[in-house]
Amino acid sequence: MYRPFICFFACLILSIAVIAQLPTSTLNGTITDPQGAAVASAKVTITNEATSVSREITTDAQGFYTFANLVPGLYTLK
């Protein structure tokens, strides 16, 4: 008797989880000098080759950087 309702709500919950997934990626890295020491406060720029859209960030004290929510594509990192 309740089986159709249970199936309906299960499908509804699963479809919401699928919609929440986005086709983006994150790029992390660390900037170091030739001796391997971290470079703090370095400016890092990523450019989408197809759209020419650029984003710039500054590394933290350990030389670490993160670019989040990158759409699929070819990028140049400087």
mmJSON file of the N, C-alpha and C atoms, coordinates in Angstrom:
{"data_MODEL":{"atom_site":{
"group_PDB":["ATOM","ATOM","ATOM","ATOM","ATOM","ATOM","ATOM","ATOM","ATOM","ATOM","ATOM","ATOM","ATOM","ATOM","ATOM","ATOM","ATOM","ATOM","ATOM","ATOM","ATOM","ATOM","ATOM","ATOM","ATOM","ATOM","ATOM","ATOM","ATOM","ATOM","ATOM","ATOM","ATOM","ATOM","ATOM","ATOM","ATOM","ATOM","ATOM","ATOM","ATOM","ATOM","ATOM","ATOM","ATOM","ATOM","ATOM","ATOM","ATOM","ATOM","ATOM","ATOM","ATOM","ATOM","ATOM","ATOM","ATOM","ATOM","ATOM","ATOM","ATOM","ATOM","ATOM","ATOM","ATOM","ATOM","ATOM","ATOM","ATOM","ATOM","ATOM","ATOM","ATOM","ATOM","ATOM","ATOM","ATOM","ATOM","ATOM","ATOM","ATOM","ATOM","ATOM","ATOM","ATOM","ATOM","ATOM","ATOM","ATOM","ATOM","ATOM","ATOM","ATOM","ATOM","ATOM","ATOM","ATOM","ATOM","ATOM","ATOM","ATOM","ATOM","ATOM","ATOM","ATOM","ATOM","ATOM","ATOM","ATOM","ATOM","ATOM","ATOM","ATOM","ATOM","ATOM","ATOM","ATOM","ATOM","ATOM","ATOM","ATOM","ATOM","ATOM","ATOM","ATOM","ATOM","ATOM","ATOM","ATOM","ATOM","ATOM","ATOM","ATOM","ATOM","ATOM","ATOM","ATOM","ATOM","ATOM","ATOM","ATOM","ATOM","ATOM","ATOM","ATOM","ATOM","ATOM","ATOM","ATOM","ATOM","ATOM","ATOM","ATOM","ATOM","ATOM","ATOM","ATOM","ATOM","ATOM","ATOM","ATOM","ATOM","ATOM","ATOM","ATOM","ATOM","ATOM","ATOM","ATOM","ATOM","ATOM","ATOM","ATOM","ATOM","ATOM","ATOM","ATOM","ATOM","ATOM","ATOM","ATOM","ATOM","ATOM","ATOM","ATOM","ATOM","ATOM","ATOM","ATOM","ATOM","ATOM","ATOM","ATOM","ATOM","ATOM","ATOM","ATOM","ATOM","ATOM","ATOM","ATOM","ATOM","ATOM","ATOM","ATOM","ATOM","ATOM","ATOM","ATOM","ATOM","ATOM","ATOM","ATOM","ATOM","ATOM","ATOM","ATOM","ATOM","ATOM","ATOM","ATOM","ATOM","ATOM","ATOM","ATOM","ATOM","ATOM","ATOM","ATOM","ATOM","ATOM","ATOM","ATOM","ATOM"],
"id":[1,2,3,4,5,6,7,8,9,10,11,12,13,14,15,16,17,18,19,20,21,22,23,24,25,26,27,28,29,30,31,32,33,34,35,36,37,38,39,40,41,42,43,44,45,46,47,48,49,50,51,52,53,54,55,56,57,58,59,60,61,62,63,64,65,66,67,68,69,70,71,72,73,74,75,76,77,78,79,80,81,82,83,84,85,86,87,88,89,90,91,92,93,94,95,96,97,98,99,100,101,102,103,104,105,106,107,108,109,110,111,112,113,114,115,116,117,118,119,120,121,122,123,124,125,126,127,128,129,130,131,132,133,134,135,136,137,138,139,140,141,142,143,144,145,146,147,148,149,150,151,152,153,154,155,156,157,158,159,160,161,162,163,164,165,166,167,168,169,170,171,172,173,174,175,176,177,178,179,180,181,182,183,184,185,186,187,188,189,190,191,192,193,194,195,196,197,198,199,200,201,202,203,204,205,206,207,208,209,210,211,212,213,214,215,216,217,218,219,220,221,222,223,224,225,226,227,228,229,230,231,232,233,234],
"type_symbol":["N","C","C","N","C","C","N","C","C","N","C","C","N","C","C","N","C","C","N","C","C","N","C","C","N","C","C","N","C","C","N","C","C","N","C","C","N","C","C","N","C","C","N","C","C","N","C","C","N","C","C","N","C","C","N","C","C","N","C","C","N","C","C","N","C","C","N","C","C","N","C","C","N","C","C","N","C","C","N","C","C","N","C","C","N","C","C","N","C","C","N","C","C","N","C","C","N","C","C","N","C","C","N","C","C","N","C","C","N","C","C","N","C","C","N","C","C","N","C","C","N","C","C","N","C","C","N","C","C","N","C","C","N","C","C","N","C","C","N","C","C","N","C","C","N","C","C","N","C","C","N","C","C","N","C","C","N","C","C","N","C","C","N","C","C","N","C","C","N","C","C","N","C","C","N","C","C","N","C","C","N","C","C","N","C","C","N","C","C","N","C","C","N","C","C","N","C","C","N","C","C","N","C","C","N","C","C","N","C","C","N","C","C","N","C","C","N","C","C","N","C","C","N","C","C","N","C","C","N","C","C","N","C","C"],
"label_atom_id":["N","CA","C","N","CA","C","N","CA","C","N","CA","C","N","CA","C","N","CA","C","N","CA","C","N","CA","C","N","CA","C","N","CA","C","N","CA","C","N","CA","C","N","CA","C","N","CA","C","N","CA","C","N","CA","C","N","CA","C","N","CA","C","N","CA","C","N","CA","C","N","CA","C","N","CA","C","N","CA","C","N","CA","C","N","CA","C","N","CA","C","N","CA","C","N","CA","C","N","CA","C","N","CA","C","N","CA","C","N","CA","C","N","CA","C","N","CA","C","N","CA","C","N","CA","C","N","CA","C","N","CA","C","N","CA","C","N","CA","C","N","CA","C","N","CA","C","N","CA","C","N","CA","C","N","CA","C","N","CA","C","N","CA","C","N","CA","C","N","CA","C","N","CA","C","N","CA","C","N","CA","C","N","CA","C","N","CA","C","N","CA","C","N","CA","C","N","CA","C","N","CA","C","N","CA","C","N","CA","C","N","CA","C","N","CA","C","N","CA","C","N","CA","C","N","CA","C","N","CA","C","N","CA","C","N","CA","C","N","CA","C","N","CA","C","N","CA","C","N","CA","C","N","CA","C","N","CA","C","N","CA","C","N","CA","C","N","CA","C","N","CA","C"],
"label_alt_id":[null,null,null,null,null,null,null,null,null,null,null,null,null,null,null,null,null,null,null,null,null,null,null,null,null,null,null,null,null,null,null,null,null,null,null,null,null,null,null,null,null,null,null,null,null,null,null,null,null,null,null,null,null,null,null,null,null,null,null,null,null,null,null,null,null,null,null,null,null,null,null,null,null,null,null,null,null,null,null,null,null,null,null,null,null,null,null,null,null,null,null,null,null,null,null,null,null,null,null,null,null,null,null,null,null,null,null,null,null,null,null,null,null,null,null,null,null,null,null,null,null,null,null,null,null,null,null,null,null,null,null,null,null,null,null,null,null,null,null,null,null,null,null,null,null,null,null,null,null,null,null,null,null,null,null,null,null,null,null,null,null,null,null,null,null,null,null,null,null,null,null,null,null,null,null,null,null,null,null,null,null,null,null,null,null,null,null,null,null,null,null,null,null,null,null,null,null,null,null,null,null,null,null,null,null,null,null,null,null,null,null,null,null,null,null,null,null,null,null,null,null,null,null,null,null,null,null,null,null,null,null,null,null,null],
"label_comp_id":["MET","MET","MET","TYR","TYR","TYR","ARG","ARG","ARG","PRO","PRO","PRO","PHE","PHE","PHE","ILE","ILE","ILE","CYS","CYS","CYS","PHE","PHE","PHE","PHE","PHE","PHE","ALA","ALA","ALA","CYS","CYS","CYS","LEU","LEU","LEU","ILE","ILE","ILE","LEU","LEU","LEU","SER","SER","SER","ILE","ILE","ILE","ALA","ALA","ALA","VAL","VAL","VAL","ILE","ILE","ILE","ALA","ALA","ALA","GLN","GLN","GLN","LEU","LEU","LEU","PRO","PRO","PRO","THR","THR","THR","SER","SER","SER","THR","THR","THR","LEU","LEU","LEU","ASN","ASN","ASN","GLY","GLY","GLY","THR","THR","THR","ILE","ILE","ILE","THR","THR","THR","ASP","ASP","ASP","PRO","PRO","PRO","GLN","GLN","GLN","GLY","GLY","GLY","ALA","ALA","ALA","ALA","ALA","ALA","VAL","VAL","VAL","ALA","ALA","ALA","SER","SER","SER","ALA","ALA","ALA","LYS","LYS","LYS","VAL","VAL","VAL","THR","THR","THR","ILE","ILE","ILE","THR","THR","THR","ASN","ASN","ASN","GLU","GLU","GLU","ALA","ALA","ALA","THR","THR","THR","SER","SER","SER","VAL","VAL","VAL","SER","SER","SER","ARG","ARG","ARG","GLU","GLU","GLU","ILE","ILE","ILE","THR","THR","THR","THR","THR","THR","ASP","ASP","ASP","ALA","ALA","ALA","GLN","GLN","GLN","GLY","GLY","GLY","PHE","PHE","PHE","TYR","TYR","TYR","THR","THR","THR","PHE","PHE","PHE","ALA","ALA","ALA","ASN","ASN","ASN","LEU","LEU","LEU","VAL","VAL","VAL","PRO","PRO","PRO","GLY","GLY","GLY","LEU","LEU","LEU","TYR","TYR","TYR","THR","THR","THR","LEU","LEU","LEU","LYS","LYS","LYS"],
"label_asym_id":["A","A","A","A","A","A","A","A","A","A","A","A","A","A","A","A","A","A","A","A","A","A","A","A","A","A","A","A","A","A","A","A","A","A","A","A","A","A","A","A","A","A","A","A","A","A","A","A","A","A","A","A","A","A","A","A","A","A","A","A","A","A","A","A","A","A","A","A","A","A","A","A","A","A","A","A","A","A","A","A","A","A","A","A","A","A","A","A","A","A","A","A","A","A","A","A","A","A","A","A","A","A","A","A","A","A","A","A","A","A","A","A","A","A","A","A","A","A","A","A","A","A","A","A","A","A","A","A","A","A","A","A","A","A","A","A","A","A","A","A","A","A","A","A","A","A","A","A","A","A","A","A","A","A","A","A","A","A","A","A","A","A","A","A","A","A","A","A","A","A","A","A","A","A","A","A","A","A","A","A","A","A","A","A","A","A","A","A","A","A","A","A","A","A","A","A","A","A","A","A","A","A","A","A","A","A","A","A","A","A","A","A","A","A","A","A","A","A","A","A","A","A","A","A","A","A","A","A","A","A","A","A","A","A"],
"label_entity_id":["1","1","1","1","1","1","1","1","1","1","1","1","1","1","1","1","1","1","1","1","1","1","1","1","1","1","1","1","1","1","1","1","1","1","1","1","1","1","1","1","1","1","1","1","1","1","1","1","1","1","1","1","1","1","1","1","1","1","1","1","1","1","1","1","1","1","1","1","1","1","1","1","1","1","1","1","1","1","1","1","1","1","1","1","1","1","1","1","1","1","1","1","1","1","1","1","1","1","1","1","1","1","1","1","1","1","1","1","1","1","1","1","1","1","1","1","1","1","1","1","1","1","1","1","1","1","1","1","1","1","1","1","1","1","1","1","1","1","1","1","1","1","1","1","1","1","1","1","1","1","1","1","1","1","1","1","1","1","1","1","1","1","1","1","1","1","1","1","1","1","1","1","1","1","1","1","1","1","1","1","1","1","1","1","1","1","1","1","1","1","1","1","1","1","1","1","1","1","1","1","1","1","1","1","1","1","1","1","1","1","1","1","1","1","1","1","1","1","1","1","1","1","1","1","1","1","1","1","1","1","1","1","1","1"],
"label_seq_id":[1,1,1,2,2,2,3,3,3,4,4,4,5,5,5,6,6,6,7,7,7,8,8,8,9,9,9,10,10,10,11,11,11,12,12,12,13,13,13,14,14,14,15,15,15,16,16,16,17,17,17,18,18,18,19,19,19,20,20,20,21,21,21,22,22,22,23,23,23,24,24,24,25,25,25,26,26,26,27,27,27,28,28,28,29,29,29,30,30,30,31,31,31,32,32,32,33,33,33,34,34,34,35,35,35,36,36,36,37,37,37,38,38,38,39,39,39,40,40,40,41,41,41,42,42,42,43,43,43,44,44,44,45,45,45,46,46,46,47,47,47,48,48,48,49,49,49,50,50,50,51,51,51,52,52,52,53,53,53,54,54,54,55,55,55,56,56,56,57,57,57,58,58,58,59,59,59,60,60,60,61,61,61,62,62,62,63,63,63,64,64,64,65,65,65,66,66,66,67,67,67,68,68,68,69,69,69,70,70,70,71,71,71,72,72,72,73,73,73,74,74,74,75,75,75,76,76,76,77,77,77,78,78,78],
"pdbx_PDB_ins_code":[null,null,null,null,null,null,null,null,null,null,null,null,null,null,null,null,null,null,null,null,null,null,null,null,null,null,null,null,null,null,null,null,null,null,null,null,null,null,null,null,null,null,null,null,null,null,null,null,null,null,null,null,null,null,null,null,null,null,null,null,null,null,null,null,null,null,null,null,null,null,null,null,null,null,null,null,null,null,null,null,null,null,null,null,null,null,null,null,null,null,null,null,null,null,null,null,null,null,null,null,null,null,null,null,null,null,null,null,null,null,null,null,null,null,null,null,null,null,null,null,null,null,null,null,null,null,null,null,null,null,null,null,null,null,null,null,null,null,null,null,null,null,null,null,null,null,null,null,null,null,null,null,null,null,null,null,null,null,null,null,null,null,null,null,null,null,null,null,null,null,null,null,null,null,null,null,null,null,null,null,null,null,null,null,null,null,null,null,null,null,null,null,null,null,null,null,null,null,null,null,null,null,null,null,null,null,null,null,null,null,null,null,null,null,null,null,null,null,null,null,null,null,null,null,null,null,null,null,null,null,null,null,null,null],
"Cartn_x":[0.81,0.0,0.865,1.911,2.771,3.96,4.153,5.313,5.438,4.37,4.523,5.011,4.535,4.958,6.421,6.858,8.248,9.155,8.774,9.564,9.625,8.487,8.446,9.402,9.346,10.205,11.677,11.957,13.346,13.892,13.103,13.534,13.706,12.828,12.924,14.205,14.52,15.726,16.979,17.016,18.175,18.35,17.254,17.378,17.906,17.581,18.108,19.616,20.103,21.535,22.276,21.686,22.328,22.382,21.357,21.324,22.395,22.717,23.674,25.109,25.405,26.764,27.044,28.158,28.532,29.749,29.819,30.969,32.155,32.633,33.773,34.878,36.036,37.191,37.946,38.898,39.759,41.207,42.026,43.457,44.217,45.05,45.878,47.338,48.178,49.603,50.418,51.722,52.659,53.758,54.076,55.149,56.407,57.486,58.76,59.876,60.96,62.132,63.031,64.118,64.985,65.553,65.658,66.16,65.045,63.795,62.668,61.944,62.357,61.684,60.389,59.363,58.076,58.208,57.459,57.447,56.119,56.165,54.958,54.637,53.363,52.856,53.182,53.353,53.575,52.227,52.189,50.956,50.888,49.739,49.513,48.275,48.399,47.292,46.944,45.652,45.172,44.26,44.447,43.683,43.047,41.743,41.029,41.341,41.943,42.372,41.197,40.059,38.909,38.204,38.147,37.388,38.27,39.554,40.517,40.19,39.362,39.035,40.165,40.664,41.776,41.341,41.977,41.805,43.186,43.37,44.668,44.494,45.41,45.422,46.85,47.017,48.332,48.548,49.748,50.04,50.069,49.814,49.859,51.307,51.484,52.83,53.621,52.919,53.588,53.709,53.362,53.441,52.287,51.235,50.103,49.072,48.464,47.383,46.277,45.061,43.9,43.042,42.719,41.729,40.545,39.394,38.197,37.207,36.276,35.183,35.672,36.649,37.123,36.26,35.75,34.963,35.93,35.475,36.364,36.942,38.206,38.833,40.348,40.983,42.44,42.856,43.81,44.214,45.727,46.116,47.514,47.709,48.762,49.058,50.38,50.403,51.627,51.822],
"Cartn_y":[-1.187,0.0,1.267,1.302,2.481,2.403,1.302,1.094,2.17,2.569,3.618,4.941,5.282,6.534,6.477,5.337,5.17,5.274,4.629,4.709,6.136,6.839,8.222,9.103,9.017,9.854,9.463,8.184,7.748,8.327,8.279,8.858,10.367,11.023,12.473,12.845,12.147,12.437,12.171,11.079,10.764,11.777,12.264,13.243,14.571,14.946,16.181,16.057,14.907,14.698,14.797,14.327,14.397,15.833,16.61,18.005,18.821,18.48,19.251,19.125,18.133,17.943,18.909,19.608,20.582,20.092,20.444,20.016,20.972,21.138,22.023,21.255,21.885,21.247,22.26,21.762,22.593,22.264,23.307,23.131,23.666,22.825,23.198,23.049,23.833,23.688,24.458,24.303,25.01,25.603,26.866,27.546,27.447,26.942,26.832,27.451,27.837,28.36,27.189,27.437,26.334,25.455,26.004,25.216,24.417,24.609,23.88,24.595,25.826,26.589,27.192,27.239,27.799,29.296,29.766,31.19,31.768,32.545,33.18,34.436,34.769,35.998,36.078,34.942,34.944,35.092,35.88,36.036,34.91,34.208,33.1,33.441,33.337,33.664,32.444,32.155,31.075,31.699,31.294,31.862,30.732,30.843,29.899,30.263,29.36,29.645,29.916,29.278,29.445,30.778,31.247,32.465,33.659,33.429,34.457,35.047,34.379,34.83,34.407,35.377,35.124,35.343,34.612,34.816,34.838,35.717,35.849,35.671,34.939,34.769,34.93,34.996,35.108,33.887,33.31,32.137,32.506,31.506,31.738,31.624,31.602,31.574,30.318,29.23,27.982,27.854,28.921,28.896,28.178,27.873,27.102,28.006,27.512,28.236,27.26,27.785,26.993,27.812,27.222,27.778,26.822,27.288,26.45,26.813,25.919,26.118,26.416,25.663,25.817,24.976,25.582,24.828,24.03,22.942,22.153,23.014,22.812,23.558,23.493,24.203,24.296,25.587,25.493,26.639,26.859,28.121,28.482,29.005,28.54,28.933,29.672,30.877,31.68,32.174],
"Cartn_z":[0.0,0.0,0.0,0.82,0.903,-0.046,-0.709,-1.568,-2.662,-3.381,-4.402,-3.81,-2.626,-1.993,-1.576,-1.065,-0.665,-1.89,-2.982,-4.22,-4.747,-4.704,-5.18,-4.38,-3.056,-2.229,-2.349,-2.52,-2.723,-4.027,-5.09,-6.374,-6.27,-5.555,-5.376,-4.636,-3.58,-2.805,-3.633,-4.378,-5.211,-6.333,-6.908,-7.989,-7.471,-6.262,-5.678,-5.489,-5.067,-4.883,-6.216,-7.276,-8.593,-9.087,-8.855,-9.293,-8.574,-7.358,-6.564,-7.065,-7.868,-8.353,-9.494,-9.407,-10.423,-11.197,-12.489,-13.298,-13.156,-11.937,-11.705,-11.006,-10.935,-10.33,-9.481,-8.71,-7.88,-8.197,-8.28,-8.522,-7.314,-6.715,-5.561,-5.938,-5.299,-5.541,-4.53,-4.631,-3.76,-4.619,-4.385,-5.093,-4.229,-4.843,-4.131,-4.966,-4.306,-5.009,-5.418,-6.129,-6.586,-5.464,-4.266,-3.14,-2.448,-2.895,-2.318,-1.207,-0.886,0.171,-0.371,0.463,0.069,-0.196,-1.197,-1.534,-1.073,-0.002,0.53,-0.263,-0.337,-0.981,-2.468,-3.125,-4.579,-5.274,-6.331,-7.1,-8.13,-8.153,-9.079,-9.902,-11.222,-12.122,-12.95,-13.04,-13.898,-14.953,-16.215,-17.331,-18.122,-18.34,-19.194,-20.636,-21.389,-22.76,-23.702,-23.481,-24.369,-24.16,-22.922,-22.613,-22.274,-22.05,-21.625,-20.253,-19.491,-18.137,-17.211,-16.43,-15.505,-14.07,-13.174,-11.731,-11.113,-10.135,-9.472,-7.979,-7.381,-5.932,-5.44,-4.131,-3.507,-2.626,-2.687,-1.863,-0.386,0.447,1.891,2.394,3.691,4.288,3.917,3.573,3.186,1.659,0.927,-0.535,-1.201,-0.456,-0.961,-1.623,-2.715,-3.385,-3.776,-3.941,-4.359,-5.307,-6.448,-7.36,-7.351,-6.86,-6.767,-7.873,-8.119,-9.073,-10.49,-10.962,-12.33,-13.248,-14.308,-15.291,-16.174,-16.762,-17.623,-18.748,-19.044,-20.114,-20.008,-20.923,-20.967,-20.268,-19.327,-18.518,-18.618,-18.431,-18.296,-16.881,-16.216,-14.841,-14.849,-14.288,-14.201,-12.789],
"occupancy":[1.0,1.0,1.0,1.0,1.0,1.0,1.0,1.0,1.0,1.0,1.0,1.0,1.0,1.0,1.0,1.0,1.0,1.0,1.0,1.0,1.0,1.0,1.0,1.0,1.0,1.0,1.0,1.0,1.0,1.0,1.0,1.0,1.0,1.0,1.0,1.0,1.0,1.0,1.0,1.0,1.0,1.0,1.0,1.0,1.0,1.0,1.0,1.0,1.0,1.0,1.0,1.0,1.0,1.0,1.0,1.0,1.0,1.0,1.0,1.0,1.0,1.0,1.0,1.0,1.0,1.0,1.0,1.0,1.0,1.0,1.0,1.0,1.0,1.0,1.0,1.0,1.0,1.0,1.0,1.0,1.0,1.0,1.0,1.0,1.0,1.0,1.0,1.0,1.0,1.0,1.0,1.0,1.0,1.0,1.0,1.0,1.0,1.0,1.0,1.0,1.0,1.0,1.0,1.0,1.0,1.0,1.0,1.0,1.0,1.0,1.0,1.0,1.0,1.0,1.0,1.0,1.0,1.0,1.0,1.0,1.0,1.0,1.0,1.0,1.0,1.0,1.0,1.0,1.0,1.0,1.0,1.0,1.0,1.0,1.0,1.0,1.0,1.0,1.0,1.0,1.0,1.0,1.0,1.0,1.0,1.0,1.0,1.0,1.0,1.0,1.0,1.0,1.0,1.0,1.0,1.0,1.0,1.0,1.0,1.0,1.0,1.0,1.0,1.0,1.0,1.0,1.0,1.0,1.0,1.0,1.0,1.0,1.0,1.0,1.0,1.0,1.0,1.0,1.0,1.0,1.0,1.0,1.0,1.0,1.0,1.0,1.0,1.0,1.0,1.0,1.0,1.0,1.0,1.0,1.0,1.0,1.0,1.0,1.0,1.0,1.0,1.0,1.0,1.0,1.0,1.0,1.0,1.0,1.0,1.0,1.0,1.0,1.0,1.0,1.0,1.0,1.0,1.0,1.0,1.0,1.0,1.0,1.0,1.0,1.0,1.0,1.0,1.0,1.0,1.0,1.0,1.0,1.0,1.0],
"B_iso_or_equiv":[0.0,0.0,0.0,0.0,0.0,0.0,0.0,0.0,0.0,0.0,0.0,0.0,0.0,0.0,0.0,0.0,0.0,0.0,0.0,0.0,0.0,0.0,0.0,0.0,0.0,0.0,0.0,0.0,0.0,0.0,0.0,0.0,0.0,0.0,0.0,0.0,0.0,0.0,0.0,0.0,0.0,0.0,0.0,0.0,0.0,0.0,0.0,0.0,0.0,0.0,0.0,0.0,0.0,0.0,0.0,0.0,0.0,0.0,0.0,0.0,0.0,0.0,0.0,0.0,0.0,0.0,0.0,0.0,0.0,0.0,0.0,0.0,0.0,0.0,0.0,0.0,0.0,0.0,0.0,0.0,0.0,0.0,0.0,0.0,0.0,0.0,0.0,0.0,0.0,0.0,0.0,0.0,0.0,0.0,0.0,0.0,0.0,0.0,0.0,0.0,0.0,0.0,0.0,0.0,0.0,0.0,0.0,0.0,0.0,0.0,0.0,0.0,0.0,0.0,0.0,0.0,0.0,0.0,0.0,0.0,0.0,0.0,0.0,0.0,0.0,0.0,0.0,0.0,0.0,0.0,0.0,0.0,0.0,0.0,0.0,0.0,0.0,0.0,0.0,0.0,0.0,0.0,0.0,0.0,0.0,0.0,0.0,0.0,0.0,0.0,0.0,0.0,0.0,0.0,0.0,0.0,0.0,0.0,0.0,0.0,0.0,0.0,0.0,0.0,0.0,0.0,0.0,0.0,0.0,0.0,0.0,0.0,0.0,0.0,0.0,0.0,0.0,0.0,0.0,0.0,0.0,0.0,0.0,0.0,0.0,0.0,0.0,0.0,0.0,0.0,0.0,0.0,0.0,0.0,0.0,0.0,0.0,0.0,0.0,0.0,0.0,0.0,0.0,0.0,0.0,0.0,0.0,0.0,0.0,0.0,0.0,0.0,0.0,0.0,0.0,0.0,0.0,0.0,0.0,0.0,0.0,0.0,0.0,0.0,0.0,0.0,0.0,0.0,0.0,0.0,0.0,0.0,0.0,0.0],
"pdbx_formal_charge":[null,null,null,null,null,null,null,null,null,null,null,null,null,null,null,null,null,null,null,null,null,null,null,null,null,null,null,null,null,null,null,null,null,null,null,null,null,null,null,null,null,null,null,null,null,null,null,null,null,null,null,null,null,null,null,null,null,null,null,null,null,null,null,null,null,null,null,null,null,null,null,null,null,null,null,null,null,null,null,null,null,null,null,null,null,null,null,null,null,null,null,null,null,null,null,null,null,null,null,null,null,null,null,null,null,null,null,null,null,null,null,null,null,null,null,null,null,null,null,null,null,null,null,null,null,null,null,null,null,null,null,null,null,null,null,null,null,null,null,null,null,null,null,null,null,null,null,null,null,null,null,null,null,null,null,null,null,null,null,null,null,null,null,null,null,null,null,null,null,null,null,null,null,null,null,null,null,null,null,null,null,null,null,null,null,null,null,null,null,null,null,null,null,null,null,null,null,null,null,null,null,null,null,null,null,null,null,null,null,null,null,null,null,null,null,null,null,null,null,null,null,null,null,null,null,null,null,null,null,null,null,null,null,null],
"auth_seq_id":[1,1,1,2,2,2,3,3,3,4,4,4,5,5,5,6,6,6,7,7,7,8,8,8,9,9,9,10,10,10,11,11,11,12,12,12,13,13,13,14,14,14,15,15,15,16,16,16,17,17,17,18,18,18,19,19,19,20,20,20,21,21,21,22,22,22,23,23,23,24,24,24,25,25,25,26,26,26,27,27,27,28,28,28,29,29,29,30,30,30,31,31,31,32,32,32,33,33,33,34,34,34,35,35,35,36,36,36,37,37,37,38,38,38,39,39,39,40,40,40,41,41,41,42,42,42,43,43,43,44,44,44,45,45,45,46,46,46,47,47,47,48,48,48,49,49,49,50,50,50,51,51,51,52,52,52,53,53,53,54,54,54,55,55,55,56,56,56,57,57,57,58,58,58,59,59,59,60,60,60,61,61,61,62,62,62,63,63,63,64,64,64,65,65,65,66,66,66,67,67,67,68,68,68,69,69,69,70,70,70,71,71,71,72,72,72,73,73,73,74,74,74,75,75,75,76,76,76,77,77,77,78,78,78],
"auth_comp_id":["MET","MET","MET","TYR","TYR","TYR","ARG","ARG","ARG","PRO","PRO","PRO","PHE","PHE","PHE","ILE","ILE","ILE","CYS","CYS","CYS","PHE","PHE","PHE","PHE","PHE","PHE","ALA","ALA","ALA","CYS","CYS","CYS","LEU","LEU","LEU","ILE","ILE","ILE","LEU","LEU","LEU","SER","SER","SER","ILE","ILE","ILE","ALA","ALA","ALA","VAL","VAL","VAL","ILE","ILE","ILE","ALA","ALA","ALA","GLN","GLN","GLN","LEU","LEU","LEU","PRO","PRO","PRO","THR","THR","THR","SER","SER","SER","THR","THR","THR","LEU","LEU","LEU","ASN","ASN","ASN","GLY","GLY","GLY","THR","THR","THR","ILE","ILE","ILE","THR","THR","THR","ASP","ASP","ASP","PRO","PRO","PRO","GLN","GLN","GLN","GLY","GLY","GLY","ALA","ALA","ALA","ALA","ALA","ALA","VAL","VAL","VAL","ALA","ALA","ALA","SER","SER","SER","ALA","ALA","ALA","LYS","LYS","LYS","VAL","VAL","VAL","THR","THR","THR","ILE","ILE","ILE","THR","THR","THR","ASN","ASN","ASN","GLU","GLU","GLU","ALA","ALA","ALA","THR","THR","THR","SER","SER","SER","VAL","VAL","VAL","SER","SER","SER","ARG","ARG","ARG","GLU","GLU","GLU","ILE","ILE","ILE","THR","THR","THR","THR","THR","THR","ASP","ASP","ASP","ALA","ALA","ALA","GLN","GLN","GLN","GLY","GLY","GLY","PHE","PHE","PHE","TYR","TYR","TYR","THR","THR","THR","PHE","PHE","PHE","ALA","ALA","ALA","ASN","ASN","ASN","LEU","LEU","LEU","VAL","VAL","VAL","PRO","PRO","PRO","GLY","GLY","GLY","LEU","LEU","LEU","TYR","TYR","TYR","THR","THR","THR","LEU","LEU","LEU","LYS","LYS","LYS"],
"auth_asym_id":["A","A","A","A","A","A","A","A","A","A","A","A","A","A","A","A","A","A","A","A","A","A","A","A","A","A","A","A","A","A","A","A","A","A","A","A","A","A","A","A","A","A","A","A","A","A","A","A","A","A","A","A","A","A","A","A","A","A","A","A","A","A","A","A","A","A","A","A","A","A","A","A","A","A","A","A","A","A","A","A","A","A","A","A","A","A","A","A","A","A","A","A","A","A","A","A","A","A","A","A","A","A","A","A","A","A","A","A","A","A","A","A","A","A","A","A","A","A","A","A","A","A","A","A","A","A","A","A","A","A","A","A","A","A","A","A","A","A","A","A","A","A","A","A","A","A","A","A","A","A","A","A","A","A","A","A","A","A","A","A","A","A","A","A","A","A","A","A","A","A","A","A","A","A","A","A","A","A","A","A","A","A","A","A","A","A","A","A","A","A","A","A","A","A","A","A","A","A","A","A","A","A","A","A","A","A","A","A","A","A","A","A","A","A","A","A","A","A","A","A","A","A","A","A","A","A","A","A","A","A","A","A","A","A"],
"auth_atom_id":["N","CA","C","N","CA","C","N","CA","C","N","CA","C","N","CA","C","N","CA","C","N","CA","C","N","CA","C","N","CA","C","N","CA","C","N","CA","C","N","CA","C","N","CA","C","N","CA","C","N","CA","C","N","CA","C","N","CA","C","N","CA","C","N","CA","C","N","CA","C","N","CA","C","N","CA","C","N","CA","C","N","CA","C","N","CA","C","N","CA","C","N","CA","C","N","CA","C","N","CA","C","N","CA","C","N","CA","C","N","CA","C","N","CA","C","N","CA","C","N","CA","C","N","CA","C","N","CA","C","N","CA","C","N","CA","C","N","CA","C","N","CA","C","N","CA","C","N","CA","C","N","CA","C","N","CA","C","N","CA","C","N","CA","C","N","CA","C","N","CA","C","N","CA","C","N","CA","C","N","CA","C","N","CA","C","N","CA","C","N","CA","C","N","CA","C","N","CA","C","N","CA","C","N","CA","C","N","CA","C","N","CA","C","N","CA","C","N","CA","C","N","CA","C","N","CA","C","N","CA","C","N","CA","C","N","CA","C","N","CA","C","N","CA","C","N","CA","C","N","CA","C","N","CA","C","N","CA","C","N","CA","C","N","CA","C","N","CA","C","N","CA","C"],
"pdbx_PDB_model_num":[1,1,1,1,1,1,1,1,1,1,1,1,1,1,1,1,1,1,1,1,1,1,1,1,1,1,1,1,1,1,1,1,1,1,1,1,1,1,1,1,1,1,1,1,1,1,1,1,1,1,1,1,1,1,1,1,1,1,1,1,1,1,1,1,1,1,1,1,1,1,1,1,1,1,1,1,1,1,1,1,1,1,1,1,1,1,1,1,1,1,1,1,1,1,1,1,1,1,1,1,1,1,1,1,1,1,1,1,1,1,1,1,1,1,1,1,1,1,1,1,1,1,1,1,1,1,1,1,1,1,1,1,1,1,1,1,1,1,1,1,1,1,1,1,1,1,1,1,1,1,1,1,1,1,1,1,1,1,1,1,1,1,1,1,1,1,1,1,1,1,1,1,1,1,1,1,1,1,1,1,1,1,1,1,1,1,1,1,1,1,1,1,1,1,1,1,1,1,1,1,1,1,1,1,1,1,1,1,1,1,1,1,1,1,1,1,1,1,1,1,1,1,1,1,1,1,1,1,1,1,1,1,1,1]
}}}
